Amino acid sequence: MRRIIVTVLVTLLVIAAVLGGLLWWMRGHGFSARAEPAWMEKMMARNARKIATPPDAINLKNPRTTQTAEMISEADEHFVEHCGMCHGADGKGKTLIGQNLYPRTPDMTLPDTQQLSDGEIYYIISNGVRLTGMPAWGSEDKPEAIWDLVALIRRLPKPSPEESKRLESLANPPDEAPKDQTEKPDEKKRGESEQPKPPHKHVHTHQR
């Protein structure tokens, strides 16, 4: 019993020493998000993400694995509109914001994300990840829309040529022709068509 107590006390002292050393180092060097996370921080972040996901969520299966063309197209628009700013249209996170977050936005085509269960990915999208830049979308998006995003994330490592083209087009729409600001409405040439309709924008359905 005495040996156990001594072992626990020594362990606590070592932890306190490590934390104290880390605090001392931080005070001398700052705590900038510009630095690249050390391997230990990356490991802790990955483990924290797993620990934060409850068992009942981990075991959830995607009920929308059979994706129609309409579901895929809607998920693509949703992903680019809500997720692309950080994750990029290809899911690799090589964006201005994604690479300046701390920790960096993960490359979702790699095993660290792809080896997560459907339920884990669903839970992360719905509830976010604390102390990171990942927001919680569960109060905004319907479960069906989130499950369709899970299915999209599964396709990211090897998207079809059509989907790659669509995602890229949604992320980088062609520039509109510049309008002549000096032209007045009553100066239109005879036979000239009316102003073109604005391009279709993704109308996202929110939970109520």
N, C-alpha and C positions, 0 to 999 in steps of 0.2 A: 504494500500500500504506500509506504514511504517512497519507494522508488517511483511509483506512478506520479505522486505529487511533485517530486523533484523534476521528473521529465516534463510535466505540464508547465511548471514554473520556468524551466529552462527554455521551453518552446515559446512561451509568452514573452520572455526577455529577448529572445532572438527576433521575434516578430516586431516587438517594440523598437529594437535597435535598427531593424531594416526600415521601418516607417519613419523613425527619427532621422535616419540618414537620408531618406528620400525627401523629407520635408526640408532638411538643411540644404540639400542640393537644389531643390526648387526655389528656395529663397535666394540662392546665389545666382541661379541661371534663369529664373523666370519660368513661366508655365505656358509657353507659346504653342498655339495650334499649328504653327508653321513647321514644327519639327516632325520628322517621320516617326510614327509610333514604334517603340521597341518591340521585339518579339514577345516579351512577357506581357506587354499591354495588349497586343493582338490576341494572344492566347486567352487572357482574362476576359477580353471583350466577347470572344466566341463562346467561352464557357458561360459567361453571364447571360448571353442570349439564349442558350439552351436551358439554363436553370430557370430563367424567367418565364419559360413557356410551360404551362401546366400539362400534366400527363394526358388529360382528356382532350386537350387541343392537339397534342402531338399525334394522337391516334386517329384524328379525323381524316377522312378520305374525300377527295374532290368529287362532288356529285355531278360535275359538269365536264367530265373528261371527253365526252363526245361533243366536239365543237363544230357548229355550223359555220358557214362562210360569214354570216351576219354577226355571230358572236365573236369570231376572230377579228373582223374588221372593227367592231365596236371596242374590243379590248385594245387593239392597236392604237386607236384614237385616244382612248382613256390613258394608256400607258405613256404615250408621247406628251399628252397635255399635263398630266399630274406627276409623272415620274421622270420624264426625260430630262428635266432641268438638272437633276443630280445624277441619274443613272445613265443618261444617254439613250438614244434610240436603239442602240445595240445591246444595252444592259451592262456594258463594260465599265461604266463609271468614269470614263475619261473626259469629264467635263470640267469647266472652270470652277463651278461650285463643288462638284463631287471631289475634286482633287485638293480642295482647300478646306474641306471639313476635317474634323478630328474625332474619331478615326476616319480615314478616307472612305468614300463610298465603295463598297465591294464590287468586284467583277462578278456579276451573277451568272456568268457562263461557266465559272469554275466550280470544282467540287464543294468548296465551303458552303455554297448556296444550294447547288443541285443535289447534294446529299441530305439536305433537310427534308423532312416529310412534308407532304402537302399541307397538313395541319399546322406545322411550324411556320411555313411561309404565309399561310392564311392569317395566323395569329399575329405575326410580325406586321403585316400590312394593316390589319385591323387595329392593333394596339400600339404600334410604334416600338421604338427601342429607346429607353431612357439614357440620358447622357450621350446621345448621338444626334445626328441631324435627321434621323428617321421619324417622321410624324405618324400619328395615329389617324387612319382614314375610316375607322369603323363607324364613327358618328356621321360621316358624310356619304359613304358609298353603301349600296345595298350588298348583301352577302353574295348574290349572284354575280355582281360585277367584280367583286374581289376574287371569287373562285375562278372567273375567266382570266383575271390577271395571273393567278397561280398557273393556269394552263399555259398562258403566254410565256411566263418565266421558264417553264419546262421546255419551250421551243427555242429559247434564246441561243443555246449552244449550236444548234443546227437549224436555223430558220429556213423556210422555203424561199426560193428566189423571189416569188411574188410578195411574200411578207416582208422580206428585207427591203425590197423596192418601195413598198407601201410605207414602212416605218421611216425610211430615209426621206421619202416625199413629204410625209406629215411633219417631220422634224425640220425640213428645209424646203418650205413651199416656194414655188417660183415667184419672183418679185413681180408686183403689179406694175403695169406701165405707168410712168409718172403723168400726173394730170396737169393740164395747162391752167394754172391758177388765174390767168388773166381772162380766160374765156367766160362769157356770161351765158346764162341759160338760154336767152333769146337769140344768141348768136350761132346756134347750132345750124349746121348745114342741112338743107332740105334732104330728107330721106335718111338722115343719120339716125341710127338706132338710139334708144334710150340708154341711160347709164346701165352698165351690166350689173346683174344682181351680185351682192356680196358673196364671197365663197362660203360654202357650207362650213359651219363650225360645229364641233362635237358638242352636243347637248347632253350633259351628264346628269343622270337621274340620281338624286340624293334620297337618303332615307328620310322619312317623316315621322 
